[in-house]
C-alpha cells in the first residue's frame, strides 16, 4: 500500500501543476498589461479550480486588472467579495486602496475619503503613501478645497517612488499642484518646478497638453520686487543682470543691488537719487542720472563723476557699450561718447551728425550706431562709411519724431515712436516698414533669437516672432503686475520687467517652439 502511495505521489504533483497553468498564464498577461486577456484567463482558472489556494491571489489580480481597464464599479464589487471571502488577505491594504480609488472614479468621494484616511494612519500602508495622498488630493481639489489639497499633493510628490514615474496620474498631480500655487508669489519657484516636471511628462504622454502648460509657465512671475521687499521706489528706470548681482535703477530712490545667492537687497550710495540708466561689466558700473554721469569701481566702491570742459553731463538717460566706447544719451548735450582707454569725452550734439541735443534711445553693434531723439526721429550711423540716415516724421516715414526705443538686429533697426508704433528699417534695402499691429507708447525693445520683446507704457509687452511676423502679448491679466512697462531685460529663459509704479517682475518665459 505504501508502495502504491509512493508511486502515485508524483502523479498528484503533476496534476496540481497542470491546474495552475492558467493561473500562471493570467499573471504573465497581467504583467504584460494585457488586462482584458488576463481577466479571461484568470476567470477560467478560478471557475475550473475553485478550491486551489492560488484562487486568493487570482482574485487580487482580477481586481487590479479591472481597475486598469477602468471598470470601476466591478473593481469595487470584486474587491469587496475578495475581502469577504479572505478577510486576512495578504493584499488587504492594497485591495482597500483600489476600492477607494475606484470609489473616487465613480464620484463616491466621501466613501473614498473615509477609506483613504483610515489607510493613511496604518504603518503597513506606508508603501502606498503616494497613491493614498494623490487620491486625497484629487478629492479635495475637485471640491475646491485647495488648502487641504495642496499638502496632499506635496506629500504624494515626496512619497513618489521611482517605480511610479510612469503613473498616468502624475501629470495631473504636478499640474494641479502648480495651479494651486500659481496665485501665490511666495511659492513661484515651487510652481515653476512643478510645471517643468508636468511639461516633461506631457511631452512624452500627452503632447496636446504641452501648449497649455507652456502658457501657464509664461504667466508665472518668479519674483516680484517693490517697496515691500526693500526698494525705495516702485518706478524702475533700468535693470542690469550681472551674474549673481542684479542692479536696479529707480526714478527717485537711487541705485540698488540685489544679491541672489544671499537674497539680499542693498542700496548703493550715489550723489543723485534720480537714476535713469545703467551699464555693468566685470570691474565697473556706469550710472546715468539727472544730476550727472557716474563711474563706480566694483573693487574699491569709489564713485567718480564724468565731466567735460562745460561741467557735469546732466539729464543723462541710457547707456550702451560699443567696443572700447561707452555711449550716454542726454536730454541737454546730445550723445556722449566716452573712450574707456583714453578716458576722453566727445560730445555729439546739435552741431554734429546727431543733429539734436535731446537724445533718449541708443543702440550699437560693430558696424552701426543708432540714436533715437525726442524731436528729430532716429538716426542710423554707419561707422565705416560715416553715412548717416535720418528717419523722421513725414510722408512715408515716422508719424512721430519722438523716439523712445531703438534696437539693432543685424541689418534691421527697430524704432519705437512715442504714441505712434514700432517701425522696422532695413539698412540694406533702405526701406521703412511699420508693424501692422498698433503698439502705442513703446518704451523698451529687446531681442532673444527670433523673438523681439516690445514693452509699452500702458499696453503691457508685445512679442514679435521674426520668422512668422506673429505678435502675441503679455499683460496684467496674464500675470504681470502692471501694463505700465518701462524697461525689459532678458536672461536666458527669464524676462525682467521694470514697471512705472509697480516695481519689478521676473517672468519665466521659455523660448517658443
C-alpha positions as CSV (number, residue, x, y, z in Angstrom):
1,X,0.0,0.0,0.0
2,X,2.8,2.4,0.9
3,X,4.5,1.4,-2.3
4,X,1.3,2.4,-4.3
5,X,1.1,5.7,-2.5
6,X,4.7,6.4,-3.3
7,X,4.1,5.6,-6.9
8,X,1.0,7.9,-7.1
9,X,2.7,10.9,-5.4
10,X,4.5,12.4,-8.4
11,X,1.2,12.0,-10.4
12,X,-0.7,14.2,-7.9
13,X,2.1,16.8,-8.1
14,X,1.9,16.9,-11.9
15,X,-1.9,17.1,-11.7
16,X,-1.7,20.1,-9.3
17,X,0.9,21.8,-11.5
18,X,-1.4,21.4,-14.5
19,X,-4.2,23.1,-12.6
20,X,-2.0,26.2,-12.2
21,X,-1.1,26.6,-15.8
22,X,-3.9,29.2,-16.5
23,X,-3.1,31.0,-13.2
24,X,0.5,31.5,-14.2
25,X,-0.5,32.5,-17.7
26,X,-3.0,35.0,-16.4
27,X,-0.4,36.6,-14.1
28,X,2.0,36.8,-17.1
29,X,-0.7,38.5,-19.2
30,X,-1.4,40.9,-16.3
31,X,2.3,41.8,-16.0
32,X,2.4,42.4,-19.8
33,X,-0.5,44.8,-19.4
34,X,-2.8,42.5,-21.4
35,X,-5.5,43.2,-18.9
36,X,-8.6,42.0,-20.9
37,X,-6.9,38.7,-21.7
38,X,-5.7,38.3,-18.1
39,X,-9.3,38.7,-16.8
40,X,-10.5,35.9,-19.1
41,X,-7.6,33.6,-18.3
42,X,-7.8,34.1,-14.5
43,X,-11.6,33.8,-14.6
44,X,-11.3,30.4,-16.4
45,X,-8.7,29.3,-13.8
46,X,-11.0,30.2,-10.8
47,X,-14.0,28.6,-12.4
48,X,-12.1,25.4,-13.2
49,X,-10.2,25.2,-9.9
50,X,-12.3,26.9,-7.2
51,X,-10.6,25.2,-4.3
52,X,-7.0,25.9,-5.3
53,X,-5.1,28.1,-2.8
54,X,-4.0,30.3,-5.7
55,X,-7.6,31.4,-6.2
56,X,-7.0,34.0,-3.5
57,X,-4.1,35.6,-5.5
58,X,-6.1,35.3,-8.7
59,X,-8.9,37.3,-7.2
60,X,-6.4,40.0,-6.3
61,X,-5.0,40.2,-9.8
62,X,-8.6,40.3,-11.2
63,X,-9.3,43.4,-9.0
64,X,-6.2,45.1,-10.3
65,X,-6.9,44.2,-13.9
66,X,-10.5,45.6,-13.6
67,X,-9.1,48.9,-12.2
68,X,-6.6,49.1,-15.0
69,X,-9.4,48.5,-17.5
70,X,-11.3,51.4,-15.9
71,X,-14.2,49.1,-14.9
72,X,-14.5,50.8,-11.5
73,X,-17.9,49.5,-10.4
74,X,-16.7,46.0,-11.0
75,X,-13.4,46.8,-9.2
76,X,-15.4,47.8,-6.1
77,X,-17.6,44.7,-6.2
78,X,-14.8,42.3,-6.8
79,X,-12.6,43.8,-4.1
80,X,-15.4,43.6,-1.5
81,X,-16.1,39.9,-2.5
82,X,-12.4,39.1,-2.1
83,X,-12.1,40.6,1.3
84,X,-15.4,39.0,2.5
85,X,-14.0,35.6,1.4
86,X,-10.5,36.3,2.7
87,X,-10.7,38.8,5.5
88,X,-7.0,38.4,6.3
89,X,-5.8,38.5,2.7
90,X,-2.1,39.4,2.5
91,X,-3.1,42.2,0.0
92,X,-5.8,43.6,2.1
93,X,-4.4,47.1,2.3
94,X,-3.9,47.3,-1.5
95,X,-7.4,46.0,-2.1
96,X,-8.8,48.7,0.2
97,X,-6.8,51.3,-1.6
98,X,-8.1,50.0,-5.0
99,X,-11.6,50.2,-3.6
100,X,-11.1,53.8,-2.5
101,X,-9.5,54.8,-5.8
102,X,-12.4,53.2,-7.7
103,X,-14.9,54.9,-5.5
104,X,-13.3,58.3,-6.3
105,X,-13.6,57.4,-10.0
106,X,-17.4,56.9,-9.7
107,X,-17.7,60.1,-7.7
108,X,-18.3,58.4,-4.3
109,X,-15.8,60.9,-2.8
110,X,-16.9,60.7,0.8
111,X,-16.7,56.9,0.9
112,X,-13.3,57.1,-0.8
113,X,-12.0,59.7,1.6
114,X,-13.0,57.7,4.6
115,X,-11.1,54.6,3.5
116,X,-8.0,56.7,2.5
117,X,-7.9,58.5,5.8
118,X,-8.1,55.1,7.6
119,X,-5.3,53.7,5.5
120,X,-3.1,56.8,6.0
121,X,-2.9,56.0,9.7
122,X,-1.7,52.5,9.2
123,X,2.1,51.9,9.2
124,X,1.7,48.9,6.9
125,X,0.2,51.3,4.3
126,X,3.4,53.4,4.1
127,X,4.5,51.9,0.8
128,X,1.2,53.2,-0.7
129,X,1.6,56.7,0.5
130,X,1.9,58.1,-3.0
131,X,-1.4,56.6,-4.1
132,X,-3.2,57.5,-0.9
133,X,-2.1,61.1,-0.8
134,X,-2.6,61.5,-4.6
135,X,-6.2,60.4,-4.4
136,X,-7.0,62.5,-1.3
137,X,-5.5,65.5,-3.2
138,X,-7.8,64.8,-6.2
139,X,-10.8,64.6,-3.9
140,X,-10.1,67.9,-2.2
141,X,-9.1,69.6,-5.5
142,X,-12.3,68.6,-7.1
143,X,-14.2,70.0,-4.2
144,X,-12.2,73.2,-4.5
145,X,-10.8,72.7,-1.0
146,X,-7.4,73.8,-2.2
147,X,-5.9,74.4,1.3
148,X,-6.5,70.7,2.0
149,X,-5.4,69.5,-1.5
150,X,-2.0,71.3,-1.5
151,X,-0.4,69.4,1.4
152,X,-1.7,66.1,-0.1
153,X,-0.2,66.9,-3.5
154,X,3.1,67.8,-1.8
155,X,3.0,64.6,0.3
156,X,2.3,62.5,-2.8
157,X,5.3,64.1,-4.6
158,X,7.6,63.5,-1.7
159,X,6.4,59.9,-1.4
160,X,6.7,59.3,-5.2
161,X,8.7,56.1,-5.7
162,X,10.9,55.6,-8.7
163,X,8.6,52.8,-9.9
164,X,5.7,55.3,-10.2
165,X,7.4,57.7,-12.6
166,X,5.2,56.4,-15.4
167,X,1.9,56.7,-13.4
168,X,-0.9,58.0,-15.6
169,X,-2.0,60.4,-12.9
170,X,1.4,62.0,-12.3
171,X,0.8,64.7,-15.0
172,X,-2.3,65.8,-13.1
173,X,-0.5,65.7,-9.7
174,X,2.1,68.3,-10.9
175,X,-0.3,70.4,-12.9
176,X,-3.0,70.7,-10.3
177,X,-0.4,71.4,-7.5
178,X,1.1,74.1,-9.7
179,X,-2.3,75.7,-10.4
180,X,-3.0,76.0,-6.7
181,X,0.4,77.7,-6.1
182,X,0.1,79.9,-9.2
183,X,-1.6,82.7,-7.4
184,X,0.8,82.9,-4.5
185,X,4.0,84.8,-5.4
186,X,5.7,83.3,-2.3
187,X,5.8,79.9,-4.0
188,X,6.7,80.8,-7.5
189,X,9.9,78.7,-7.6
190,X,7.9,75.7,-6.5
191,X,5.3,76.5,-9.1
192,X,7.8,76.6,-11.9
193,X,9.4,73.3,-10.7
194,X,6.1,71.5,-10.8
195,X,5.1,73.0,-14.2
196,X,8.5,72.0,-15.6
197,X,8.0,68.4,-14.4
198,X,4.5,68.4,-15.8
199,X,5.8,69.7,-19.1
200,X,8.4,66.9,-19.3
201,X,5.7,64.3,-18.7
202,X,3.3,65.8,-21.1
203,X,5.8,65.8,-23.9
204,X,6.0,62.0,-23.6
205,X,2.5,61.1,-22.6
206,X,0.1,63.9,-23.7
207,X,1.6,66.2,-26.4
208,X,-1.7,68.1,-26.7
209,X,-1.2,69.4,-23.1
210,X,2.2,70.9,-23.8
211,X,0.9,74.2,-25.2
212,X,-1.3,74.9,-22.3
213,X,1.4,74.1,-19.8
214,X,3.8,76.4,-21.6
215,X,1.2,79.2,-21.4
216,X,1.0,78.6,-17.6
217,X,4.7,78.8,-17.3
218,X,4.8,82.1,-19.2
219,X,2.3,83.6,-16.8
220,X,4.4,82.8,-13.7
221,X,6.3,85.6,-12.1
222,X,9.4,84.1,-10.4
223,X,9.9,87.0,-8.1
224,X,8.5,90.5,-7.5
225,X,10.4,93.4,-6.0
226,X,8.8,96.6,-4.8
227,X,8.8,98.8,-1.7
228,X,7.5,96.0,0.4
229,X,10.7,94.0,-0.4
230,X,13.1,96.9,0.2
231,X,13.1,99.1,-2.9
232,X,12.8,102.8,-2.1
233,X,10.8,103.5,-5.2
234,X,8.4,101.4,-7.3
235,X,9.2,103.2,-10.5
236,X,12.0,101.4,-12.3
237,X,14.2,103.1,-14.9
238,X,16.7,100.4,-15.7
239,X,17.8,96.8,-14.7
240,X,21.2,95.1,-15.3
241,X,21.7,91.4,-14.7
242,X,25.3,90.7,-13.7
243,X,25.6,87.0,-12.7
244,X,24.7,86.8,-9.0
245,X,24.2,90.6,-8.8
246,X,21.2,92.4,-10.1
247,X,21.5,96.2,-10.4
248,X,18.2,98.2,-10.3
249,X,17.9,101.9,-11.1
250,X,14.9,103.8,-9.7
251,X,13.4,107.1,-10.7
252,X,13.6,108.7,-7.3
253,X,15.3,106.5,-4.8
254,X,18.7,105.9,-6.3
255,X,20.6,102.6,-7.2
256,X,20.1,99.2,-5.6
257,X,21.9,95.8,-5.9
258,X,20.2,92.5,-5.3
259,X,22.4,89.6,-4.4
260,X,20.6,86.4,-5.5
261,X,22.6,83.9,-3.5
262,X,22.0,85.8,-0.3
263,X,18.5,87.0,-1.2
264,X,19.8,90.4,-0.1
265,X,18.8,93.9,-1.4
266,X,21.1,96.8,-0.6
267,X,21.3,100.5,-1.6
268,X,24.4,101.9,-3.3
269,X,25.3,105.4,-2.3
270,X,25.3,107.9,-5.2
271,X,25.3,111.7,-5.5
272,X,21.9,111.5,-7.3
273,X,18.7,109.7,-6.4
274,X,17.2,110.2,-9.9
275,X,18.8,107.3,-11.8
276,X,17.9,106.7,-15.5
277,X,20.4,104.2,-17.0
278,X,23.0,101.6,-16.1
279,X,25.9,99.7,-17.6
280,X,27.7,97.0,-15.7
281,X,30.8,94.9,-16.6
282,X,33.4,92.9,-14.7
283,X,35.1,95.8,-13.0
284,X,32.9,98.9,-13.5
285,X,29.4,100.3,-13.1
286,X,28.3,103.4,-15.0
287,X,25.3,105.3,-13.9
288,X,23.3,107.9,-15.8
289,X,21.3,110.3,-13.6
290,X,19.6,113.6,-13.8
291,X,22.5,115.1,-11.9
292,X,25.3,113.7,-13.9
293,X,27.1,110.5,-15.1
294,X,29.0,108.5,-12.5
295,X,31.5,105.7,-12.6
296,X,31.6,103.2,-9.7
297,X,34.6,100.9,-9.2
298,X,33.4,97.4,-8.1
299,X,36.7,96.7,-6.4
300,X,37.0,99.9,-4.3
301,X,33.5,101.2,-4.3
302,X,34.8,104.6,-5.3
303,X,32.4,106.9,-7.1
304,X,33.6,109.4,-9.7
305,X,31.8,111.9,-11.9
306,X,32.4,112.1,-15.7
307,X,32.7,115.7,-16.7
308,X,34.0,117.7,-19.6
309,X,35.0,121.4,-20.0
310,X,31.4,122.5,-19.6
311,X,31.0,120.6,-16.4
312,X,28.7,117.8,-15.4
313,X,26.8,115.9,-18.0
314,X,23.3,116.2,-16.7
315,X,19.9,114.8,-17.6
316,X,21.6,111.6,-18.7
317,X,19.3,108.7,-19.9
318,X,20.6,105.5,-21.5
319,X,24.0,103.7,-21.6
320,X,25.5,101.2,-24.0
321,X,28.9,99.8,-24.5
322,X,30.4,99.5,-28.0
323,X,33.9,98.0,-28.1
324,X,36.1,100.5,-26.2
325,X,33.5,103.2,-26.2
326,X,30.6,103.9,-23.9
327,X,27.7,106.0,-25.2
328,X,25.4,108.0,-22.9
329,X,22.2,109.7,-24.1
330,X,21.3,113.0,-22.6
331,X,18.5,115.5,-22.9
332,X,20.8,118.6,-22.9
333,X,24.0,117.7,-24.6
334,X,23.0,115.0,-27.1
335,X,25.1,111.8,-27.4
336,X,28.2,111.5,-25.2
337,X,31.0,109.2,-26.4
338,X,33.4,108.1,-23.7
339,X,36.7,106.4,-24.6
340,X,37.3,104.0,-21.7
341,X,41.0,103.6,-22.6
342,X,42.0,107.3,-23.2
343,X,39.4,108.5,-20.7
344,X,38.3,111.0,-23.2
345,X,34.8,112.5,-23.7
346,X,33.4,113.6,-27.0
347,X,30.0,115.4,-27.2
348,X,27.9,114.7,-30.2
349,X,25.0,117.2,-30.1
350,X,23.1,119.5,-32.3
351,X,26.2,120.6,-34.2
352,X,27.3,117.0,-35.0
353,X,25.9,114.3,-37.2
354,X,23.4,113.6,-34.4
355,X,21.8,117.0,-35.1
356,X,20.0,117.1,-31.7
357,X,20.6,117.7,-28.1
358,X,17.7,115.7,-26.8
359,X,18.9,112.2,-27.3
360,X,17.0,109.4,-25.5
361,X,17.4,105.9,-27.0
362,X,20.6,104.4,-28.3
363,X,21.9,101.0,-29.5
364,X,25.0,99.9,-31.4
365,X,26.9,96.9,-32.9
366,X,30.3,96.6,-34.6
367,X,29.1,98.4,-37.8
368,X,26.2,100.6,-36.8
369,X,25.2,103.2,-34.2
370,X,21.5,104.1,-33.8
371,X,20.2,107.1,-32.0
372,X,16.7,108.0,-31.0
373,X,15.9,111.6,-30.3
374,X,12.9,113.4,-28.9
375,X,12.5,115.9,-31.7
376,X,14.4,114.6,-34.8
377,X,13.4,111.0,-35.0
378,X,16.0,108.3,-35.4
379,X,19.5,108.4,-36.9
380,X,21.4,105.4,-38.3
381,X,25.2,105.9,-38.4
382,X,27.5,103.6,-40.4
383,X,30.8,103.6,-38.6
384,X,32.8,102.5,-41.6
385,X,31.4,104.8,-44.3
386,X,30.2,107.5,-41.8
387,X,26.9,107.6,-43.7
388,X,24.0,109.0,-41.7
389,X,20.4,108.1,-42.5
390,X,17.8,110.2,-40.7
391,X,14.4,108.6,-40.1
392,X,12.0,111.3,-39.0
393,X,8.3,112.3,-39.3
394,X,6.9,112.9,-42.7
395,X,5.2,111.3,-45.7
396,X,6.0,107.5,-45.9
397,X,8.1,108.0,-42.7
398,X,7.5,108.1,-39.0
399,X,4.3,109.6,-37.7
400,X,6.1,111.0,-34.7
401,X,9.7,112.3,-34.4
402,X,9.7,111.4,-30.7
403,X,11.6,108.1,-30.5
404,X,11.7,106.3,-27.1
405,X,13.2,103.0,-28.0
406,X,15.6,101.5,-30.7
407,X,17.1,98.1,-31.3
408,X,19.7,96.9,-33.7
409,X,19.1,93.4,-35.0
410,X,21.6,92.6,-37.8
411,X,20.5,94.6,-40.9
412,X,17.3,95.7,-39.2
413,X,16.6,98.6,-36.9
414,X,13.5,98.6,-34.7
415,X,12.3,102.1,-33.9
416,X,9.7,102.8,-31.2
417,X,8.0,106.1,-31.9
418,X,6.0,107.6,-29.0
419,X,2.2,107.4,-29.3
420,X,2.7,106.0,-32.8
421,X,4.0,102.4,-33.0
422,X,7.0,100.4,-34.0
423,X,8.9,100.6,-37.3
424,X,11.5,98.4,-38.9
425,X,14.2,100.0,-41.0
426,X,16.2,97.7,-43.4
427,X,19.7,99.1,-43.6
428,X,20.4,97.2,-46.8
429,X,17.2,97.9,-48.8
430,X,16.9,101.4,-47.2
431,X,13.2,100.7,-46.6
432,X,11.0,101.6,-43.6
433,X,8.0,99.4,-42.6
434,X,5.5,100.0,-39.8
435,X,4.4,96.9,-37.9
436,X,0.8,96.3,-38.7
437,X,-0.4,95.9,-35.1
438,X,-1.0,99.0,-33.2
439,X,1.7,99.2,-30.4
440,X,1.3,102.7,-28.8
441,X,3.8,104.2,-26.5
442,X,6.7,101.7,-27.0
443,X,9.2,102.1,-24.1
444,X,11.7,99.3,-24.4
445,X,12.7,96.8,-27.2
446,X,14.9,93.8,-26.6
447,X,15.6,90.6,-28.5
448,X,16.2,86.9,-28.0
449,X,16.9,84.8,-31.1
450,X,13.8,85.0,-33.2
451,X,11.8,86.9,-30.6
452,X,11.5,90.7,-30.3
453,X,10.0,91.9,-27.0
454,X,8.4,95.4,-27.0
455,X,7.5,96.9,-23.7
456,X,4.9,99.7,-23.7
457,X,3.6,102.4,-21.4
458,X,0.1,101.1,-20.8
459,X,-0.3,98.1,-23.1
460,X,2.0,95.5,-21.5
461,X,4.5,93.6,-23.6
462,X,4.2,92.6,-27.2
463,X,6.2,89.6,-28.5
464,X,7.1,89.6,-32.2
465,X,8.2,86.3,-33.9
466,X,10.5,87.5,-36.6
467,X,10.1,84.3,-38.6
468,X,6.3,84.4,-38.9
469,X,5.6,88.1,-38.0
470,X,3.0,86.8,-35.5
471,X,2.6,89.0,-32.4
472,X,1.4,87.9,-29.0
473,X,1.0,89.8,-25.8
474,X,1.8,89.6,-22.1
475,X,-0.4,91.8,-19.9
476,X,-1.6,92.3,-16.4
477,X,-4.4,89.8,-16.9
478,X,-1.7,87.2,-17.8
479,X,0.1,87.6,-14.5
480,X,2.2,90.8,-14.8
481,X,2.0,93.3,-12.0
482,X,1.1,96.2,-14.4
483,X,0.8,97.1,-18.1
484,X,2.9,100.2,-17.5
485,X,6.3,98.8,-18.6
486,X,9.4,101.0,-18.7
487,X,12.3,98.6,-19.1
488,X,12.8,95.0,-20.3
489,X,15.9,92.7,-19.9
490,X,16.2,89.1,-20.9
491,X,18.3,86.5,-19.1
492,X,18.1,83.1,-20.7
493,X,14.5,81.8,-20.1
494,X,13.6,84.8,-17.9
495,X,12.2,88.2,-18.7
496,X,12.9,91.0,-16.2
497,X,10.2,93.6,-16.3
498,X,10.6,97.0,-14.7
499,X,7.4,99.0,-14.2
500,X,6.3,102.5,-13.5
501,X,4.8,102.4,-10.0
502,X,4.8,98.6,-9.6
503,X,8.4,97.5,-9.1
504,X,9.9,94.5,-10.9
505,X,8.7,91.1,-12.1
506,X,10.8,88.2,-13.1
507,X,8.8,86.2,-15.6
508,X,9.6,82.7,-16.7
509,X,9.4,82.9,-20.5
510,X,10.9,79.8,-22.2
511,X,11.7,80.0,-25.9
512,X,8.7,79.5,-28.0
513,X,8.6,76.4,-30.3
